[in-house]
Amino acid sequence: MTYTREKAIGIVRDFLTSKTRPDETTCEAVARLGIFCHGYDQWTLAQLRALYPWLAKRMPTDTPREQFLRLISAWDQGRTLVHRTSTTCGAKALDREGCLGFDRFSNEQFKQMFPQLFHNEDEISDG
């Protein structure tokens, strides 16, 4: 089957939304489930501080990772509400901050990261 990138992202968005608990961000859900990009788990504390410098400068340098993640999650939940997106990935793509959300992945990467949604023979096109 051939999907436009927009349609493929919609399928991914719906899947991620179905796996995200009401009290967590998409980043927390994918980390918990060990799928997709692995959310916040893919970064060390130093990398997270570099991705969120405006938050890091307000926290002491010895702030534990778990505490810093609570602040990041609150920020990301807020951005999701402001942009009225169903996933943190959507808000990050709109804000062009942090990991850049869905924009960070090529069409082929989407297909490979979601074998439960796409098959080897599926195509994702930009048009």
BELGIFEN-V212798 format. One record per backbone hydrogen bond with DSSP energy under -0.5 kcal/mol. NH is the residue of the N-H (numbers start at 1). CO is the residue of the C=O. If there is no record, write none. Layout:
nh = [NH & NH]
co = [CO & CO]
//
This chain:
nh = [3 & 5 & 8 & 9 & 10 & 11 & 12 & 13 & 14 & 15 & 16 & 17 & 18 & 19 & 19 & 20 & 20 & 24 & 29 & 30 & 31 & 32 & 33 & 34 & 35 & 36 & 38 & 41 & 42 & 43 & 48 & 49 & 50 & 51 & 52 & 53 & 55 & 56 & 57 & 58 & 59 & 63 & 68 & 69 & 70 & 71 & 72 & 73 & 74 & 75 & 76 & 77 & 78 & 79 & 80 & 81 & 82 & 83 & 84 & 84 & 85 & 91 & 92 & 93 & 94 & 95 & 96 & 97 & 98 & 100 & 102 & 103 & 104 & 105 & 110 & 111 & 112 & 113 & 114 & 115 & 117 & 118 & 122 & 123 & 125]
co = [123 & 125 & 4 & 5 & 6 & 7 & 8 & 9 & 10 & 11 & 12 & 13 & 14 & 15 & 16 & 16 & 17 & 21 & 25 & 26 & 27 & 28 & 29 & 30 & 30 & 113 & 35 & 38 & 39 & 40 & 44 & 45 & 46 & 47 & 48 & 50 & 52 & 52 & 53 & 55 & 56 & 60 & 64 & 65 & 66 & 67 & 68 & 69 & 70 & 71 & 72 & 73 & 74 & 75 & 76 & 77 & 78 & 79 & 80 & 81 & 80 & 87 & 88 & 89 & 90 & 91 & 92 & 92 & 51 & 97 & 89 & 100 & 101 & 102 & 106 & 107 & 108 & 109 & 110 & 112 & 114 & 114 & 119 & 1 & 3]
//
